[in-house]
Amino acid sequence: MPVSNKTIASDRLSKYASRRGMTQEKLASILGVTQETISRWMSGSSTPRLEMAVKIQDLTKRVHPKDWFKDVTKKEPKGA
């Protein structure tokens, strides 16, 4: 079964916070959102809007916000 973009993004955000011992409340404070918003992102019930994805990218030093939604374990087909 393919992994959804929401699952990829929620896994990455959860791992980022976990590896730094960061609570949802702390992450919410840094990003300027509520803890409930972080909880929804981490559970995969919603995803951040583009503006927030850019803030997350800045915080996590990802190359591009869309990388939060790419499954890097899958190879892109040639010509894609």
Sequence and secondary structure as in RCSB ss.txt:
>XXXX:A:sequence
MPVSNKTIASDRLSKYASRRGMTQEKLASILGVTQETISRWMSGSSTPRLEMAVKIQDLTKRVHPKDWFKDVTKK
EPKGA
>XXXX:A:secstr
    HHHHHHHHHHHHHHHTT  HHHHHHHHTS HHHHHHHHHTS    HHHHHHHHHHHT S GGGGG  TTS 
  TT 
